[in-house]
Amino acid sequence: MEAKQKQLQRIFKILRSLFKIGELVLIIGFAIIFIALIFAVVNKKIPNFGLLEVSNSTTSSWVLLSMGNSTKNVQFANFIIRSIMGLINICFYLIITQKAIKIFSVIIDKTRDFWLEVAGHLKIISYLMAVVATVFPIVGGVFGIIFAQNGNVGVDILTLILAIIFYSLSIVFEYIKLLSGQLDETL
């Protein structure tokens, strides 16, 4: 039994390290976008080191409404809007990463009944991902259309599907807890 516990702790350390690396990448991304945003505001022009092309890629989005205009002021406003939305997105993903680490630590710590706690964390992750998939692209697109006369109003389908999967997993964990409670009553 002790060997299994040590193996679980080793796996948890590996997973925690991977999530910490992910957090570090998110923080570096946040810093780059923040610096680019400050540079853009101070110099009144878009920085030219590839950030705009990366932030404009929408490979998994479903565009509902699109308007386009390519003047310099419009591009500048669009860059500002996308940068701010990117910073907010990163903050949400940092919260999601923390919740994922909590899930693994709850599972490793077998001194308490973890099914409902894991289900709660999974639900929170699913809600956050649903906001990232729907609200942020729609709000960012609407702001882009209003302030920059250039924007896409859409939904990130892949992230929305992941949110549904995480929500489904939370229901599975709640169901397991219910079944284990019924088993305890039967015994």
DRENDO-1510 file (C-alpha; in Angstrom, 1 decimal, always signed):
<recs>
REC; n; res; u; v; w
REC; 1; MET; +0.0; +0.0; +0.0 .
REC; 2; GLU; +2.8; +2.4; +0.8 .
REC; 3; ALA; +4.4; +1.7; -2.6 .
REC; 4; LYS; +1.2; +2.8; -4.3 .
REC; 5; GLN; +1.1; +6.0; -2.2 .
REC; 6; LYS; +4.7; +6.8; -3.1 .
REC; 7; GLN; +3.9; +6.2; -6.8 .
REC; 8; LEU; +0.8; +8.5; -6.6 .
REC; 9; GLN; +2.9; +11.2; -4.9 .
REC; 10; ARG; +5.6; +10.8; -7.7 .
REC; 11; ILE; +2.9; +11.2; -10.4 .
REC; 12; PHE; +1.5; +14.2; -8.5 .
REC; 13; LYS; +4.9; +15.8; -8.4 .
REC; 14; ILE; +5.3; +15.3; -12.2 .
REC; 15; LEU; +1.8; +16.7; -12.8 .
REC; 16; ARG; +2.4; +19.6; -10.5 .
REC; 17; SER; +5.7; +20.4; -12.3 .
REC; 18; LEU; +3.9; +20.3; -15.7 .
REC; 19; PHE; +1.2; +22.7; -14.4 .
REC; 20; LYS; +3.9; +24.9; -12.9 .
REC; 21; ILE; +5.6; +25.1; -16.3 .
REC; 22; GLY; +2.3; +25.9; -17.9 .
REC; 23; GLU; +1.8; +28.7; -15.3 .
REC; 24; LEU; +5.2; +30.0; -16.1 .
REC; 25; VAL; +4.4; +30.1; -19.8 .
REC; 26; LEU; +1.1; +31.9; -19.0 .
REC; 27; ILE; +2.9; +34.4; -16.8 .
REC; 28; ILE; +5.6; +35.0; -19.5 .
REC; 29; GLY; +2.8; +35.5; -22.1 .
REC; 30; PHE; +1.0; +37.9; -19.7 .
REC; 31; ALA; +4.3; +39.9; -19.3 .
REC; 32; ILE; +4.9; +40.1; -23.1 .
REC; 33; ILE; +1.3; +41.2; -23.8 .
REC; 34; PHE; +1.4; +43.7; -20.9 .
REC; 35; ILE; +4.7; +45.2; -22.1 .
REC; 36; ALA; +3.5; +45.3; -25.7 .
REC; 37; LEU; +0.3; +47.1; -24.5 .
REC; 38; ILE; +2.3; +49.6; -22.5 .
REC; 39; PHE; +4.6; +50.2; -25.4 .
REC; 40; ALA; +1.6; +50.7; -27.7 .
REC; 41; VAL; -0.1; +53.2; -25.4 .
REC; 42; VAL; +3.1; +55.2; -24.8 .
REC; 43; ASN; +4.3; +55.3; -28.4 .
REC; 44; LYS; +0.8; +55.4; -30.0 .
REC; 45; LYS; +1.6; +52.7; -32.4 .
REC; 46; ILE; +1.5; +48.9; -32.5 .
REC; 47; PRO; +4.7; +47.2; -31.6 .
REC; 48; ASN; +6.1; +45.1; -34.5 .
REC; 49; PHE; +7.4; +41.9; -33.0 .
REC; 50; GLY; +4.8; +39.4; -34.1 .
REC; 51; LEU; +2.4; +39.7; -31.3 .
REC; 52; LEU; -0.5; +41.0; -33.4 .
REC; 53; GLU; -0.3; +38.0; -35.8 .
REC; 54; VAL; -0.4; +35.6; -32.9 .
REC; 55; SER; -3.3; +37.3; -31.2 .
REC; 56; ASN; -5.3; +37.4; -34.4 .
REC; 57; SER; -5.2; +33.7; -35.1 .
REC; 58; THR; -8.6; +32.2; -34.6 .
REC; 59; THR; -8.3; +28.7; -35.8 .
REC; 60; SER; -11.0; +27.2; -33.5 .
REC; 61; SER; -13.5; +30.1; -33.4 .
REC; 62; TRP; -16.9; +30.2; -35.0 .
REC; 63; VAL; -17.4; +33.7; -36.3 .
REC; 64; LEU; -20.9; +35.1; -35.9 .
REC; 65; LEU; -20.4; +38.6; -37.1 .
REC; 66; SER; -17.4; +40.3; -38.7 .
REC; 67; MET; -16.7; +43.8; -39.8 .
REC; 68; GLY; -13.5; +45.1; -41.3 .
REC; 69; ASN; -11.6; +48.4; -41.7 .
REC; 70; SER; -7.8; +48.6; -41.9 .
REC; 71; THR; -6.9; +52.2; -41.0 .
REC; 72; LYS; -4.0; +52.7; -38.6 .
REC; 73; ASN; -6.2; +54.0; -35.8 .
REC; 74; VAL; -8.5; +51.0; -36.2 .
REC; 75; GLN; -5.6; +48.6; -36.1 .
REC; 76; PHE; -4.3; +50.4; -33.0 .
REC; 77; ALA; -7.7; +50.2; -31.2 .
REC; 78; ASN; -8.0; +46.6; -32.3 .
REC; 79; PHE; -4.6; +45.8; -30.8 .
REC; 80; ILE; -5.4; +47.5; -27.5 .
REC; 81; ILE; -8.8; +45.6; -27.3 .
REC; 82; ARG; -7.2; +42.2; -28.2 .
REC; 83; SER; -4.3; +42.8; -25.7 .
REC; 84; ILE; -6.7; +43.6; -22.8 .
REC; 85; MET; -8.8; +40.6; -23.6 .
REC; 86; GLY; -5.7; +38.4; -23.9 .
REC; 87; LEU; -4.6; +39.5; -20.4 .
REC; 88; ILE; -8.0; +38.7; -19.0 .
REC; 89; ASN; -7.9; +35.3; -20.7 .
REC; 90; ILE; -4.5; +34.5; -19.2 .
REC; 91; CYS; -5.8; +35.4; -15.7 .
REC; 92; PHE; -8.7; +32.9; -16.2 .
REC; 93; TYR; -6.3; +30.2; -17.4 .
REC; 94; LEU; -4.1; +30.8; -14.4 .
REC; 95; ILE; -7.1; +30.2; -12.1 .
REC; 96; ILE; -8.0; +27.1; -14.1 .
REC; 97; THR; -4.4; +25.8; -13.6 .
REC; 98; GLN; -4.6; +26.4; -9.9 .
REC; 99; LYS; -7.9; +24.5; -9.7 .
REC; 100; ALA; -6.4; +21.6; -11.6 .
REC; 101; ILE; -3.5; +21.4; -9.1 .
REC; 102; LYS; -6.0; +21.4; -6.3 .
REC; 103; ILE; -7.8; +18.5; -7.9 .
REC; 104; PHE; -4.7; +16.4; -7.9 .
REC; 105; SER; -3.7; +17.3; -4.4 .
REC; 106; VAL; -7.2; +16.4; -3.2 .
REC; 107; ILE; -6.9; +13.0; -4.9 .
REC; 108; ILE; -3.5; +12.3; -3.4 .
REC; 109; ASP; -4.6; +13.3; +0.1 .
REC; 110; LYS; -6.7; +10.3; +0.9 .
REC; 111; THR; -7.6; +11.4; +4.4 .
REC; 112; ARG; -10.9; +12.7; +3.3 .
REC; 113; ASP; -13.7; +11.9; +0.9 .
REC; 114; PHE; -12.7; +13.6; -2.2 .
REC; 115; TRP; -15.4; +12.9; -4.8 .
REC; 116; LEU; -17.6; +16.0; -4.1 .
REC; 117; GLU; -14.6; +18.2; -3.7 .
REC; 118; VAL; -13.1; +17.1; -7.1 .
REC; 119; ALA; -16.6; +17.5; -8.7 .
REC; 120; GLY; -16.7; +21.1; -7.3 .
REC; 121; HIS; -13.3; +22.0; -8.7 .
REC; 122; LEU; -14.2; +20.4; -12.1 .
REC; 123; LYS; -17.5; +22.5; -12.2 .
REC; 124; ILE; -15.6; +25.7; -11.5 .
REC; 125; ILE; -13.1; +24.8; -14.3 .
REC; 126; SER; -16.0; +24.1; -16.7 .
REC; 127; TYR; -17.6; +27.4; -15.8 .
REC; 128; LEU; -14.4; +29.4; -16.3 .
REC; 129; MET; -13.7; +27.6; -19.6 .
REC; 130; ALA; -17.3; +28.4; -20.8 .
REC; 131; VAL; -16.7; +32.1; -20.1 .
REC; 132; VAL; -13.4; +32.0; -21.9 .
REC; 133; ALA; -15.1; +30.2; -24.9 .
REC; 134; THR; -18.2; +32.4; -25.1 .
REC; 135; VAL; -18.2; +35.7; -23.2 .
REC; 136; PHE; -14.6; +36.8; -24.0 .
REC; 137; PRO; -14.8; +36.3; -27.8 .
REC; 138; ILE; -18.2; +38.0; -27.9 .
REC; 139; VAL; -17.3; +40.9; -25.7 .
REC; 140; GLY; -14.0; +41.4; -27.4 .
REC; 141; GLY; -15.6; +41.2; -30.8 .
REC; 142; VAL; -18.3; +43.7; -29.8 .
REC; 143; PHE; -15.7; +46.1; -28.4 .
REC; 144; GLY; -13.7; +45.7; -31.6 .
REC; 145; ILE; -16.7; +46.5; -33.7 .
REC; 146; ILE; -17.7; +49.5; -31.6 .
REC; 147; PHE; -14.3; +51.1; -30.9 .
REC; 148; ALA; -12.2; +49.9; -33.8 .
REC; 149; GLN; -14.9; +49.3; -36.5 .
REC; 150; ASN; -13.1; +45.9; -36.9 .
REC; 151; GLY; -14.0; +42.8; -35.0 .
REC; 152; ASN; -15.3; +39.3; -35.0 .
REC; 153; VAL; -18.1; +38.2; -32.7 .
REC; 154; GLY; -17.8; +34.4; -32.2 .
REC; 155; VAL; -17.4; +31.5; -30.0 .
REC; 156; ASP; -14.3; +29.3; -29.4 .
REC; 157; ILE; -15.8; +25.9; -30.1 .
REC; 158; LEU; -12.9; +23.7; -28.9 .
REC; 159; THR; -12.8; +25.4; -25.5 .
REC; 160; LEU; -16.5; +25.2; -25.2 .
REC; 161; ILE; -16.4; +21.4; -25.9 .
REC; 162; LEU; -13.7; +21.1; -23.2 .
REC; 163; ALA; -15.9; +23.0; -20.8 .
REC; 164; ILE; -18.7; +20.6; -21.5 .
REC; 165; ILE; -16.4; +17.6; -21.0 .
REC; 166; PHE; -15.2; +19.0; -17.6 .
REC; 167; TYR; -18.7; +19.6; -16.5 .
REC; 168; SER; -19.7; +16.0; -17.5 .
REC; 169; LEU; -16.7; +14.7; -15.5 .
REC; 170; SER; -18.0; +16.7; -12.5 .
REC; 171; ILE; -21.3; +15.0; -12.8 .
REC; 172; VAL; -19.6; +11.6; -13.0 .
REC; 173; PHE; -17.7; +12.3; -9.8 .
REC; 174; GLU; -21.0; +13.3; -8.1 .
REC; 175; TYR; -22.6; +10.1; -9.3 .
REC; 176; ILE; -19.7; +8.0; -8.0 .
REC; 177; LYS; -20.2; +9.7; -4.6 .
REC; 178; LEU; -23.9; +8.9; -4.7 .
REC; 179; LEU; -23.2; +5.3; -5.6 .
REC; 180; SER; -20.6; +4.9; -2.9 .
REC; 181; GLY; -23.1; +6.4; -0.4 .
REC; 182; GLN; -25.7; +3.9; -1.4 .
REC; 183; LEU; -23.2; +1.1; -1.2 .
REC; 184; ASP; -22.3; +2.2; +2.4 .
REC; 185; GLU; -26.0; +2.2; +3.3 .
REC; 186; THR; -26.5; -1.3; +1.8 .
REC; 187; LEU; -23.5; -2.7; +3.8 .
</recs>
